[in-house]
Amino acid sequence: MEKTLLQRIEAFLTESRMPPSVLGRDAVHDPRLVSDLRGGRAVGRSVECRVEHFMNKWRAERHAGRIGVARQKSV
């Protein structure tokens, strides 16, 4: 069974430790994207492709050593 876009985004957010608003803003210029998806919003193929491209590009750059994963702040 294929994962939904939201499931793939949630996995990416865990992997990258990126805030949801940053993903939405950087991928599709919509900082509310993830919260809206969590609330049931449906998106078109264009938005889905742009988000997938952003996540794939981030992973490729991380693999190449150009970016690192943000560290969690300890309280």
N, C-alpha and C positions, 0 to 999 in steps of 0.2 A: 504494500500500500504506500502510495506516495505521500510525503509529508506536505502539509499545507504551508503557505507562505509564512503564516504566523509561527508555526512550529520551527521552520528554518531560521526565522529571525530570532526567536527565543534562544535557539542553540548558538547562533552567532553572538548574541549579546552576552551569553555566558562565557563563550570562548574568548571574546575580545575584551570583555569587561567594559564595554562602551555603554554609556547611558542611552536609553531609548530615544530621547529627543535629539541626540547628536546623530544617531543613525538616520532618523527621518529627515533631519535638516540637511545632512551631507548627501544623502542618496537622492532625495526628491524634493528638497526645499520645503519640507513639511514636518516641523518638530512634533506635531501631534499624531503622526502616522501610526506609530506603534500603539499608543493608547487608544486610538480610534479602531485599529484592527482588533485589539483586545476587547473592545466594546461591540464588535460585530460588523464593522465597516468592511465592505467588499471593494476591492480595487480592480482596475482593468489590467490587461496584459502589459501595457506600456509601463505602468508603475511597477508591476511585478518584475519585469525585465530590468528596470533601472535599479531596483533594490538588489536583485541577484548579481548584477554587474558590480555594484558597489562592494558587496560582501566578497565576491570572488577576487576583485582587485585588491582589497584589503588583505586577504589571505595570501595572495601572490607577493605582495610587498613585504608582508611579515616573513614569509618563507625566504625571501631574498635578503632579509636582514635590514630592510630600510625602516621598519617601524617595530616597536615593541608593544607588549601588552601592558596596559596601565595597571599599576599595583593598587590593591585595596588599601584604604587608609585604616590604620588600627585606631581603635577608640580608647 
